[in-house]
Amino acid sequence: MIQLIFLIICLIFGIIVYLSGALDLLGSAFVTIIGIVIVIHRGFNWLAILLLFLLLGSVFTKFKSDYKKRIGLKHEKRTVRNVVSNGIVPVIMALFGNYAGFIGAIATATADTMASEIGVLSKPILITSREQVKPGTDGGISVLGTTAGIIGATIIGISSYIINVSPNLTNSIIIALIAGTIGCFADSLLGATLERSGLFNNEHVNLSATVVGALVGIIITSIGV
């Protein structure tokens, strides 16, 4: 009965996401499927972390939206490709019950989103050359964006312990902070190299970054940190 209620909540959430304009129809449908899969295999608490990422992403994407438009940054409705690139690794980690990889992947996605959306409010530099670039440039990093990313990753770590995804608060924060930060910088590095050269697109970069975040989370746990 409880699972049925959570499944209904997933469906309602998918509808809300679509009506809010955060995702297109196919993206909203896919995120609903992801939610159902996670609830069935791991419970609503694991899904709640993924929903927290979506909420933070939506809020900070709209933050200072008028300013972002003035400097030429357009907010396009996210599609199923965005959902897959950011969500497939956390889903795989959830299916295997690997909380460290799960937290690491979502912390990376959250850190990257917040770093991108907040970092454009400052003057970024290219991670590979340190030359100043326009806000929104692939591979651009800034102190403001990095700080926002670290805060986002920490939120995921603390929340994962509070709702019982992770068994230990310190461990949860360490996983989220280290994995999220490394994954976020990996995203910037890939953006400055493979994406700028045309070998990767944004979805490839996001997917690769979440893989890095998940692996770092697993390594941290395996060495007993």
Secondary structure as GFF3:
##gff-version 3
##sequence-region A 1 225
A	DSSP	alpha_helix	2	20	.	.	.	ID=ss1
A	DSSP	alpha_helix	25	42	.	.	.	ID=ss2
A	DSSP	alpha_helix	44	62	.	.	.	ID=ss3
A	DSSP	alpha_helix	65	70	.	.	.	ID=ss4
A	DSSP	alpha_helix	80	95	.	.	.	ID=ss5
A	DSSP	alpha_helix	99	119	.	.	.	ID=ss6
A	DSSP	beta_strand	125	126	.	.	.	ID=ss7
A	DSSP	beta_strand	140	141	.	.	.	ID=ss8
A	DSSP	alpha_helix	143	162	.	.	.	ID=ss9
A	DSSP	alpha_helix	169	190	.	.	.	ID=ss10
A	DSSP	pi_helix	191	195	.	.	.	ID=ss11
A	DSSP	alpha_helix	202	222	.	.	.	ID=ss12
###
